[in-house]
Amino acid sequence: MYVVKNKQRSLWFRTGCPRVAAVGALALLGLQPACGDDGGTSGAGAASGTSVGTAGGGGAGDGSGGSGGSAGQGGGAPASGANPLAAPLVDSLTRALSDGDEATLAAHLGPEVFYVDAQGRSEAADAPRALLDGGPWIIESKVDSHHDVFRVLVRRGDENSVLFGAVGEEGLASWLALAAPPPSDPASTSPVLRVYQQAWMEGEEGRAALIEQCWADSARYVDPTADVTGRPGLDGTIAAFQSALPGATLAPASGALEAHGLVHFLWRIEGADMPPLDGMDVGFVDGAGALTLIAGFFGPFSPP
């Protein structure tokens, strides 16, 4: 196991497939870690049989396989493997930053791209310069991706961060966010995120009201097992998670980094006779403070 130190918190990633903890947990979530010859794990993969959600119908699901479901009641997208466009994009961005090549950097960014880091949010034409101003980074992990989103551990100087982003079908970045490790104290989390986190453990009667408070009308939730939009989609995803893992707890494992519309925090699933599963979320809030995106990632980083 490798430990990368930083000022606030250690970021952990493992060599080989984390067989002891992650395999059992992901299996219960309807996933099978995809290990290559080098022992890396993508944290995603299709599964069948009992699971949290379903491939097929247009609703929500925190997993794949199982029986079909209607919108908002456990149906949803099938489990997603690694996106083949994500790692090449990260490699191209890394080379362009190292070379200080703004034109090449801009060529790998979509027309409506935005970039968020500790300095602020930069839109479209300003994004390449904002990326260059931060200086080159060193890749410290494999790129972990599912659907159109990805994460990778990077180092700039003495600072370790996670680069999150989304890649379009043409291989261009549609958004990028460089997030420092979140604070360790959960008390630092804003009320909106606390309500969102509470919704995951709330029963059917109270959950809709919580989602109404924190989730924008067309907000998107995506993890390796689900890709849903809107409040009914999130409600169905949570209901399916609770049904598949009765007695499990999903709790924040950190405070939340919240800056310039970006949110980032760690979480852990425990109980239900499964090994603990650690993960992280990244997302955005709109001007009214409602969440517009949460993208979730399972398990530790794999070494580069």
C-alpha positions in Angstrom: 0.0 0.0 0.0 1.3 3.4 -0.9 0.5 6.5 1.2 0.9 10.0 -0.3 1.2 12.6 2.4 -0.3 16.0 2.4 -1.0 18.8 4.9 -4.5 17.7 5.7 -5.0 14.1 5.0 -3.4 11.0 3.5 -4.5 9.7 0.1 -4.2 6.0 -0.1 -3.9 3.7 -3.0 -2.9 0.1 -3.3 -0.9 -2.2 -5.4 -2.9 -5.1 -6.9 -6.6 -5.6 -6.6 -7.8 -4.8 -3.1 -9.2 -8.3 -2.8 -9.8 -8.4 0.9 -12.1 -5.4 1.2 -13.2 -4.2 -2.2 -14.2 -7.4 -4.0 -16.8 -8.4 -1.5 -18.2 -4.9 -1.2 -18.3 -4.3 -5.0 -20.0 -7.7 -5.5 -22.8 -6.8 -3.2 -23.2 -3.6 -5.2 -23.5 -5.5 -8.4 -19.9 -4.8 -9.5 -16.8 -6.9 -10.1 -13.4 -5.1 -9.9 -11.7 -5.3 -13.3 -8.1 -6.4 -12.6 -5.6 -6.4 -15.4 -2.4 -8.3 -15.7 -0.7 -5.6 -13.7 -3.1 -6.0 -10.8 -4.7 -2.7 -11.2 -8.4 -2.2 -10.6 -10.8 0.1 -12.4 -13.5 -0.2 -9.7 -16.2 -0.9 -12.2 -17.5 -3.7 -14.3 -20.7 -5.3 -15.4 -22.4 -7.8 -13.2 -25.6 -9.8 -13.2 -28.0 -11.5 -10.8 -28.7 -9.8 -7.5 -27.7 -6.2 -7.4 -28.8 -2.7 -6.6 -30.3 -1.5 -9.8 -30.7 -2.8 -13.4 -29.6 -2.4 -16.9 -32.5 -1.2 -19.0 -35.3 1.1 -18.0 -34.8 4.8 -17.8 -34.8 5.2 -14.0 -32.3 5.1 -11.2 -30.1 2.3 -9.9 -27.0 2.1 -7.7 -25.9 -1.0 -9.5 -26.6 -3.1 -12.5 -28.1 -6.5 -13.2 -31.2 -7.7 -11.4 -34.7 -7.1 -12.6 -36.0 -4.1 -14.6 -37.4 -1.1 -12.9 -39.3 2.0 -13.9 -38.0 5.5 -13.7 -37.1 6.5 -10.2 -37.6 2.9 -8.9 -34.4 1.2 -9.4 -34.0 0.9 -13.2 -31.1 2.7 -14.8 -27.9 2.5 -16.8 -25.8 -0.6 -16.8 -22.6 -0.7 -14.9 -19.8 1.3 -16.7 -16.3 0.1 -17.3 -13.4 2.4 -17.9 -13.8 5.1 -20.5 -11.0 4.5 -23.2 -10.8 8.2 -23.9 -10.0 9.4 -20.4 -6.4 8.2 -20.0 -5.3 9.6 -23.4 -6.9 12.9 -22.6 -5.0 13.1 -19.2 -1.8 12.2 -21.0 -2.2 14.9 -23.6 -3.1 17.6 -21.0 -0.1 16.6 -18.9 2.3 16.8 -21.9 0.9 20.2 -23.0 1.3 21.6 -19.5 4.8 20.3 -19.2 5.7 21.9 -22.6 3.8 25.2 -21.7 1.9 24.7 -25.0 -1.3 26.7 -24.7 -2.4 25.9 -28.3 -2.1 22.2 -27.8 -3.8 22.4 -24.4 -6.7 24.4 -25.9 -7.1 21.8 -28.7 -7.9 19.1 -26.1 -10.6 21.2 -24.4 -14.2 21.3 -25.5 -15.9 24.5 -26.7 -17.9 25.0 -23.5 -15.2 23.6 -21.1 -14.8 25.1 -17.6 -11.9 24.6 -15.2 -12.1 25.0 -11.4 -9.2 25.1 -8.9 -8.3 26.9 -5.7 -8.0 30.2 -7.6 -11.5 30.2 -9.1 -13.6 29.0 -12.0 -12.4 29.7 -15.6 -14.8 29.4 -18.6 -14.0 28.3 -22.1 -11.3 30.6 -23.6 -9.8 31.4 -20.2 -9.4 27.7 -19.2 -6.1 27.0 -21.0 -4.4 30.0 -19.4 -5.7 29.1 -15.9 -4.4 25.6 -16.3 -1.0 26.8 -17.4 -0.8 29.4 -14.6 -0.9 26.5 -12.1 2.2 24.9 -13.7 2.8 21.3 -14.8 1.6 18.4 -12.7 3.0 14.9 -12.1 0.7 11.9 -12.5 0.7 9.8 -9.3 -1.9 7.2 -10.1 -3.7 5.4 -12.9 -6.7 7.2 -14.4 -9.9 5.8 -12.9 -12.9 6.4 -15.1 -16.5 5.4 -15.7 -19.2 6.7 -18.0 -17.8 10.1 -19.1 -16.1 11.1 -15.8 -12.6 10.4 -14.4 -10.3 11.0 -11.6 -6.5 10.8 -11.2 -4.1 11.7 -8.4 -1.7 14.5 -9.4 1.1 16.4 -7.7 2.1 20.0 -8.3 5.2 21.0 -6.3 4.6 19.7 -2.8 0.8 19.6 -3.1 -1.2 16.5 -3.9 -4.6 16.9 -5.4 -7.2 15.0 -7.4 -7.9 16.0 -11.0 -11.5 15.3 -11.8 -13.0 15.8 -15.2 -15.4 14.7 -17.9 -14.5 13.6 -21.5 -16.9 13.9 -24.5 -17.3 11.4 -27.3 -14.8 13.4 -29.4 -12.1 12.9 -26.6 -12.2 16.6 -25.5 -12.6 17.7 -21.9 -16.0 19.1 -21.1 -15.0 20.2 -17.6 -11.9 19.8 -15.3 -11.6 20.4 -11.6 -8.4 20.2 -9.5 -9.4 19.5 -5.9 -7.2 19.5 -2.8 -7.9 16.9 -0.1 -11.1 17.8 1.8 -10.8 18.9 5.4 -10.9 16.1 8.0 -13.7 17.5 10.2 -17.2 16.7 8.9 -18.4 19.7 10.9 -17.0 21.9 8.1 -19.7 20.6 5.6 -22.3 23.0 4.4 -26.0 22.5 5.2 -26.8 21.6 1.6 -24.3 18.8 1.5 -25.4 17.6 5.0 -28.9 17.3 3.7 -27.7 15.4 0.6 -25.7 13.0 2.8 -28.6 12.5 5.2 -30.9 11.6 2.3 -28.9 8.5 1.6 -29.8 7.1 5.0 -33.4 8.5 5.1 -36.5 6.3 4.7 -39.0 6.7 1.9 -41.3 9.1 3.8 -38.6 11.7 4.6 -36.3 11.3 1.6 -38.2 13.2 -1.0 -38.3 16.3 1.2 -34.5 16.2 1.7 -33.8 15.7 -2.0 -36.1 18.7 -2.7 -33.9 20.8 -0.5 -30.5 20.0 -2.0 -31.0 18.6 -5.5 -31.6 20.8 -8.6 -34.4 19.8 -11.0 -32.1 18.4 -13.7 -29.2 17.5 -11.5 -27.1 14.4 -12.5 -25.9 11.6 -10.2 -23.3 9.2 -11.7 -21.2 6.5 -10.3 -19.8 3.2 -11.8 -23.2 1.6 -11.4 -25.7 4.4 -12.2 -26.3 7.5 -14.4 -29.5 9.3 -13.6 -30.9 12.8 -13.7 -33.6 14.6 -11.7 -35.0 14.2 -8.2 -36.9 10.9 -9.0 -33.7 9.4 -10.4 -31.7 10.2 -7.2 -34.6 9.0 -5.0 -34.8 5.7 -6.9 -31.0 5.2 -6.7 -31.0 5.7 -2.9 -34.0 3.4 -2.5 -32.3 0.7 -4.5 -29.1 1.1 -2.5 -31.0 0.7 0.8 -33.0 -2.3 -0.5 -29.8 -4.1 -1.7 -27.8 -3.5 1.4 -30.3 -3.4 4.4 -28.6 -2.3 7.5 -25.6 -0.7 5.8 -24.5 2.8 6.7 -23.2 5.3 4.2 -21.5 8.1 6.1 -19.1 11.0 5.3 -15.4 10.1 6.0 -14.3 13.7 5.8 -15.5 17.2 5.7 -16.2 18.8 2.4 -14.0 21.0 0.2 -16.4 23.7 -1.1 -15.1 26.5 -3.3 -16.1 28.3 -6.5 -19.1 26.0 -6.9 -17.0 22.8 -6.5 -17.7 20.2 -3.8 -15.5 17.2 -2.9 -15.8 14.8 0.0 -14.9 11.2 1.1 -17.4 8.6 2.3 -17.5 5.0 3.6 -20.1 2.2 3.4 -20.1 -0.2 6.3 -22.3 -3.0 7.7 -24.7 -5.4 5.9 -22.1 -8.2 6.4 -19.8 -6.6 3.8 -16.3 -5.3 4.0 -16.1 -1.5 4.3 -16.0 0.3 1.0 -14.4 3.7 0.8 -15.0 6.2 -2.0 -15.2 9.9 -2.9 -17.6 12.3 -4.6 -17.1 15.4 -6.6 -19.8 17.8 -7.8 -21.0 21.2 -8.4 -23.6 23.6 -6.9 -25.6 26.3 -8.8 -26.0 29.9 -7.9 -28.9 29.0 -5.6 -26.8 26.5 -3.7 -28.5 23.4 -5.1 -26.4 20.4 -6.3 -26.3 20.0 -10.1 -23.8 17.1 -10.3 -22.5 14.4 -8.0 -20.0 12.0 -9.5 -18.9 9.1 -7.3 -15.8 6.9 -7.4 -15.3 3.6 -5.6 -12.2 2.3 -3.8 -8.6 3.5 -3.7 -6.4 4.8 -6.5 -4.2 2.3 -8.3 -0.5 3.2 -8.6 0.7 4.5 -12.0 
